[in-house]
Amino acid sequence: MAKKKKKEKKIAKKLLHKYRLVILNEDTFEERFAIKLTRLNVFVLTSLSAIFLVFFTILLIAFTPLREYIPGYSSAKLKKEASVLNYKTDSLVQELELNKRYYASIRKVLTGDVSTVEFNRDSIIEAAKNDVDILQITTNKEDSLLREKVEKEDKYNLFEESTNQNSFVLFPPVNGTISEEYNIEDKHFAVDVVVANDTPVKATADGTVIFAEWTVETGYVVIIEHNQELISVYKHNSAITKSQGDLVKAGEVIAMSGNTGELSTGPHLHFELWSKGYPVNPTNFIDFQ
């Protein structure tokens, strides 16, 4: 036990033994600087210096651009570019999906691939007659006055037009004899109008050209998108005068009639009307004579 205490005292004495660090002038041996040190002080100062150096290096790497020069660290510019590219990729994927749906609807118009719904007309009329809610509808004087007031306000409203969608006027693209009528059973969702070659084909209403290209089966085809979700299709043309994205007015020449495409049997115009994705009979709205 005594030896152990003696050894500890010896170690403490070594650590606390004072030394003098002197800086002398080499020529004159003049004392320029002197400091008293112990082994313990030197150890503490060295440890603190090492800790400070490590901490400062970590801060330098973490919060300054110098970390980009250390292997394993990515550049802040590269991270920003990667984030921008990621956002652009997401936007492109969404845009591509919208374009796929849009082109699918256009393909549906071109191929006439639609499903028909069969229903019993008499049963629907009978159900409407037996509808209790319809039979019990009554009007009073206050309701009539309110309706009249609203109609007058809408009549002079500059921002909202009080118009009926059924007043949409369509012009005949060509005038001629119909060689084949609209027939749902045969999936002929159009009327074929016999005309001479190179007869001007006109737009049936104002709209935007969404397709103007050559197809093997139907030759030169023009598709125009109008208001109220209406689409008109013009097939078997000999030439087209408009391009995709062009704005056209009703009665404006968009193509020249012809006899192009594998499905054509003579000079004529194959004309289709589609409303909200479903075919409609053009003769219900247009007089081709």
LINZIZI-V417454 format. One record per residue. N is the residue number from 0. RES is the residue in three letters. PHI is phi in whole degrees, -180 to 180 (999 if undefined). PSI is psi in degrees with one decimal (NA if undefined). BURIAL is + if it has 16 or more other C-alpha atoms within 10 Angstrom, else -. Layout:
[[N,RES,PHI,PSI,BURIAL] [N,RES,PHI,PSI,BURIAL]]
This chain:
[[0,MET,999,-42.3,-] [1,ALA,-65,-38.6,-] [2,LYS,-64,-39.5,-] [3,LYS,-64,-45.2,-] [4,LYS,-63,-38.0,-] [5,LYS,-66,-38.3,-] [6,LYS,-68,-40.8,-] [7,GLU,-64,-40.0,-] [8,LYS,-63,-37.1,-] [9,LYS,-67,-42.7,-] [10,ILE,-65,-43.0,-] [11,ALA,-64,-36.9,-] [12,LYS,-65,-39.3,-] [13,LYS,-66,-40.8,-] [14,LEU,-69,-35.3,-] [15,LEU,-96,0.1,-] [16,HIS,-67,130.9,-] [17,LYS,-87,138.6,-] [18,TYR,-124,161.2,-] [19,ARG,-123,120.8,-] [20,LEU,-97,115.4,-] [21,VAL,-119,136.7,-] [22,ILE,-112,120.1,-] [23,LEU,-114,152.8,-] [24,ASN,-75,125.5,-] [25,GLU,-67,-30.6,-] [26,ASP,-83,-43.6,-] [27,THR,-105,-5.6,-] [28,PHE,56,28.4,-] [29,GLU,-79,135.1,-] [30,GLU,-75,118.7,-] [31,ARG,-100,-33.3,-] [32,PHE,-155,141.1,-] [33,ALA,-147,141.8,-] [34,ILE,-146,141.8,-] [35,LYS,-92,131.8,-] [36,LEU,-135,156.3,-] [37,THR,-127,163.5,-] [38,ARG,-61,-34.9,-] [39,LEU,-66,-42.7,-] [40,ASN,-63,-41.2,-] [41,VAL,-64,-41.0,-] [42,PHE,-66,-42.6,-] [43,VAL,-65,-46.0,-] [44,LEU,-63,-40.2,-] [45,THR,-65,-42.4,-] [46,SER,-65,-45.1,-] [47,LEU,-63,-40.0,-] [48,SER,-63,-42.3,-] [49,ALA,-65,-42.3,-] [50,ILE,-64,-44.0,-] [51,PHE,-63,-40.7,-] [52,LEU,-64,-42.9,-] [53,VAL,-65,-44.8,-] [54,PHE,-63,-43.9,-] [55,PHE,-64,-38.4,-] [56,THR,-65,-40.7,-] [57,ILE,-63,-45.1,-] [58,LEU,-62,-40.2,-] [59,LEU,-63,-38.3,-] [60,ILE,-75,-38.9,-] [61,ALA,-77,-34.0,-] [62,PHE,-119,12.4,-] [63,THR,-131,159.0,-] [64,PRO,-67,-5.7,-] [65,LEU,-63,-22.0,-] [66,ARG,-64,-20.6,+] [67,GLU,-67,-21.4,-] [68,TYR,-88,-1.7,-] [69,ILE,-94,129.0,-] [70,PRO,-58,134.6,-] [71,GLY,104,-17.9,-] [72,TYR,-99,134.9,-] [73,SER,-89,156.6,-] [74,SER,-76,143.7,-] [75,ALA,-63,-34.2,-] [76,LYS,-65,-41.4,-] [77,LEU,-65,-39.0,-] [78,LYS,-63,-41.8,-] [79,LYS,-65,-44.1,-] [80,GLU,-64,-38.7,-] [81,ALA,-64,-40.0,-] [82,SER,-66,-42.9,-] [83,VAL,-63,-43.7,-] [84,LEU,-63,-35.3,-] [85,ASN,-64,-44.4,-] [86,TYR,-64,-42.0,-] [87,LYS,-63,-38.4,-] [88,THR,-64,-43.3,-] [89,ASP,-61,-42.5,-] [90,SER,-64,-40.7,-] [91,LEU,-66,-37.3,-] [92,VAL,-64,-43.9,-] [93,GLN,-64,-42.8,-] [94,GLU,-65,-38.4,-] [95,LEU,-65,-38.8,-] [96,GLU,-66,-40.8,-] [97,LEU,-64,-40.7,-] [98,ASN,-66,-37.3,-] [99,LYS,-62,-44.5,-] [100,ARG,-65,-40.0,-] [101,TYR,-65,-46.4,-] [102,TYR,-68,-29.8,-] [103,ALA,-65,-39.2,-] [104,SER,-68,-37.5,-] [105,ILE,-66,-40.7,+] [106,ARG,-62,-35.3,-] [107,LYS,-64,-38.4,-] [108,VAL,-69,-40.8,+] [109,LEU,-68,-40.1,+] [110,THR,-91,-14.6,-] [111,GLY,70,28.4,+] [112,ASP,-86,87.1,-] [113,VAL,-131,155.5,-] [114,SER,-105,136.1,-] [115,THR,-96,146.8,-] [116,VAL,-110,124.5,-] [117,GLU,-98,134.3,-] [118,PHE,-147,158.8,-] [119,ASN,-90,111.2,-] [120,ARG,-65,-39.4,-] [121,ASP,-65,-39.0,-] [122,SER,-67,-35.5,-] [123,ILE,-68,-41.9,-] [124,ILE,-64,-40.8,-] [125,GLU,-66,-39.0,-] [126,ALA,-66,-36.8,-] [127,ALA,-67,-37.0,-] [128,LYS,-68,-32.2,-] [129,ASN,-90,3.4,-] [130,ASP,-70,118.8,-] [131,VAL,-65,-36.8,-] [132,ASP,-64,-39.1,-] [133,ILE,-69,-40.5,-] [134,LEU,-67,-26.3,-] [135,GLN,-97,7.1,-] [136,ILE,-73,126.0,-] [137,THR,-131,151.7,-] [138,THR,-118,152.8,-] [139,ASN,-127,178.8,-] [140,LYS,-66,-41.0,-] [141,GLU,-63,-40.3,-] [142,ASP,-64,-41.6,-] [143,SER,-64,-41.7,-] [144,LEU,-64,-39.2,-] [145,LEU,-65,-42.4,-] [146,ARG,-62,-42.4,-] [147,GLU,-65,-38.1,-] [148,LYS,-66,-43.8,-] [149,VAL,-64,-41.1,-] [150,GLU,-63,-38.6,-] [151,LYS,-68,-38.9,-] [152,GLU,-65,-42.5,-] [153,ASP,-67,-28.4,-] [154,LYS,-64,-35.9,-] [155,TYR,-109,19.0,-] [156,ASN,-82,124.9,-] [157,LEU,-82,-14.1,-] [158,PHE,-107,-24.0,-] [159,GLU,-127,123.2,-] [160,GLU,-88,127.9,-] [161,SER,-92,75.1,-] [162,THR,-120,157.5,-] [163,ASN,-95,132.2,-] [164,GLN,-64,-23.2,-] [165,ASN,-73,-9.4,-] [166,SER,-85,10.4,-] [167,PHE,-69,117.9,-] [168,VAL,-95,132.8,-] [169,LEU,-116,138.9,+] [170,PHE,-105,147.4,-] [171,PRO,-68,129.2,+] [172,PRO,-67,-35.5,+] [173,VAL,-145,165.0,+] [174,ASN,-116,127.8,-] [175,GLY,179,-171.6,+] [176,THR,-91,136.4,-] [177,ILE,-83,118.3,+] [178,SER,-90,-26.3,-] [179,GLU,-143,125.6,-] [180,GLU,-81,168.3,-] [181,TYR,-66,126.5,+] [182,ASN,-144,110.1,-] [183,ILE,-71,-37.4,-] [184,GLU,-62,-37.7,-] [185,ASP,-90,6.7,-] [186,LYS,56,36.8,-] [187,HIS,-104,87.8,+] [188,PHE,-88,46.2,+] [189,ALA,-159,175.9,+] [190,VAL,-120,137.3,+] [191,ASP,-100,117.6,+] [192,VAL,-107,120.1,+] [193,VAL,-77,124.4,+] [194,VAL,-144,164.8,+] [195,ALA,-75,158.3,+] [196,ASN,-59,144.6,+] [197,ASP,62,28.4,+] [198,THR,-76,132.4,+] [199,PRO,-60,129.1,+] [200,VAL,-102,125.6,+] [201,LYS,-110,152.6,+] [202,ALA,-69,135.2,+] [203,THR,-76,-18.0,+] [204,ALA,-164,171.3,+] [205,ASP,-64,145.0,+] [206,GLY,177,-166.9,+] [207,THR,-123,132.9,+] [208,VAL,-73,118.4,+] [209,ILE,-107,-9.9,+] [210,PHE,-155,130.0,+] [211,ALA,-152,85.5,+] [212,GLU,-146,174.4,-] [213,TRP,-93,135.1,+] [214,THR,-125,151.1,-] [215,VAL,-66,-43.0,-] [216,GLU,-80,-35.1,-] [217,THR,-119,12.6,+] [218,GLY,67,-143.1,+] [219,TYR,-77,124.7,+] [220,VAL,-122,138.5,+] [221,VAL,-125,131.2,+] [222,ILE,-124,129.6,+] [223,ILE,-120,134.5,+] [224,GLU,-100,124.9,+] [225,HIS,-109,-177.4,+] [226,ASN,-69,165.7,-] [227,GLN,60,33.2,-] [228,GLU,57,40.2,-] [229,LEU,-107,137.1,+] [230,ILE,-128,133.9,+] [231,SER,-115,142.5,+] [232,VAL,-126,135.4,+] [233,TYR,-128,115.0,+] [234,LYS,-120,165.7,+] [235,HIS,67,30.8,+] [236,ASN,-80,154.4,+] [237,SER,-86,-22.8,+] [238,ALA,-161,157.0,+] [239,ILE,-123,144.9,+] [240,THR,-111,0.2,-] [241,LYS,-124,160.4,+] [242,SER,-120,164.4,-] [243,GLN,-61,132.4,-] [244,GLY,97,-10.2,-] [245,ASP,-72,144.4,-] [246,LEU,-93,133.3,-] [247,VAL,-126,153.9,+] [248,LYS,-105,158.7,-] [249,ALA,-62,130.7,+] [250,GLY,88,-2.9,+] [251,GLU,-79,138.7,-] [252,VAL,-71,126.2,+] [253,ILE,-117,-17.5,+] [254,ALA,-164,174.0,+] [255,MET,-119,129.9,+] [256,SER,-66,158.1,+] [257,GLY,-167,-152.4,+] [258,ASN,-141,53.5,+] [259,THR,-104,153.7,+] [260,GLY,99,151.5,+] [261,GLU,-66,-27.4,-] [262,LEU,-88,-1.4,-] [263,SER,-85,138.9,+] [264,THR,-115,5.6,-] [265,GLY,167,169.6,-] [266,PRO,-64,117.4,+] [267,HIS,-167,171.7,+] [268,LEU,-114,124.3,+] [269,HIS,-94,109.9,+] [270,PHE,-118,129.0,+] [271,GLU,-125,151.2,+] [272,LEU,-127,131.4,+] [273,TRP,-126,129.1,+] [274,SER,-119,115.5,-] [275,LYS,55,38.9,-] [276,GLY,87,5.2,-] [277,TYR,-126,143.0,+] [278,PRO,-75,147.4,+] [279,VAL,-130,157.8,+] [280,ASN,-78,115.2,+] [281,PRO,-62,-28.5,+] [282,THR,-69,-13.5,-] [283,ASN,-74,-16.7,-] [284,PHE,-125,-18.5,-] [285,ILE,-129,138.8,-] [286,ASP,-102,112.3,-] [287,PHE,-88,-2.2,+] [288,GLN,-80,NA,-]]
